[in-house]
Amino acid sequence: MSSNKCKKAKKSEKGSFYKKSFVSSWLFAVPAIILMYLFIWRPTVMGFVWSLFKMKGYTPKFYIGIQNYVEVMRDTQFIPLFLNTLKYVLWSIIVGFLPPVLLAIIVNEMVYFKQKIMTFLYLPAIIPAIAVSLLWKQMYDPTEIGLLNIILAKFGMSPYQWLGDGNFTILWIVVSMTWKSFPGAMLLYYSALQGVNQELYEAATIDGAGLLKRAWYVTRPQIMGVLILNFVRQIIGVFQVMEQPLAMTGGGPDGASASLGYQLYKYGFVTQRVGHAMALGTIIFVVLIFMTIFYFRLNKKLEETL
């Protein structure tokens, strides 16, 4: 009888322990859930609902269905803005995808001053995005006092209209975005490189493989999962670009650098067409939802293969 009582007492103690841990876990999660509700779920749902109404300021007046969506899609600027957004994504892949990978590999191969170099390279990540945009705007100054034009003058070249050249404005903005964002991506790749078996590097070195061959035949297969996932994450992040064209060009010249995110800002705060802003925000949200679903499915497949 005493043994049965002991077993029951132990079971009750375990049950109370699990209950306490369950309650404490939820208590820790409640603040995050409240913040998610206030700043993500509620505004998203309200934005979708308000996109179906005729708005006066930020007050819904009467239901109009999908009229806001139709007007946004029929806007003569919608297709050019969508194409500009795709250009941002394309240039970010061309300019900003490989440099963090190469820098992570180089730092990983270093023997001396590795931590100091990483600290130096990470500095751009701690500067606010708007400050970075304003800094690069000054560097792109089209007059003779612009830093890049001063460098051109040293080679006997005339000043160049950096952000004034509509054909390459997006490229120069993406360069500034890459300078700001590459440290975080580099740190992610460097962390992935720490999980690569060092014996593989040693064997490749013994076989006479140099840095490039080791990077291609050893490093690349080992971090391919991280490369693909960060590739998708970069597309999702750049698709929402807004503050860079706002701070650096105001969408110019002649709308050459405007994006869907920038147009969303104009709808909401410049032209006060709040219904259109809500509709465009919902369109962007739906596109990003599909990208996010693709990201998670890809992540699951990669986890299963690893």
Secondary structure, DSSP 4 states (H G I P E B T S, - for coil): -HHHHHHHHHHHHHHHHHHHHHHHHHHHHHHHHHHHIIIIIHHHHHHHHHTTEEEETTEEEEE-TTHHHHHHHHSTTHHHHHHHHHHHHHHHHHHHSHHHHHHHHHHHH--SSHHHHHHHHHGGGGS-HHHHHHHHHHHT-SSTTSHHHHHHHHTTPPP--TTT-TTTHHHHHHHHHHHHHHHHHHHHHHHHHTTS-HHHHHHHHHTT--HHHHIIIIIHHHTHHHHHHHHHHHHHHHTT--HHHHHHTTT-STTTT--HHHHHHIIIIIS--HHHHHHHHHHHHHHHHHHHHHHHHHHHHHHHH-
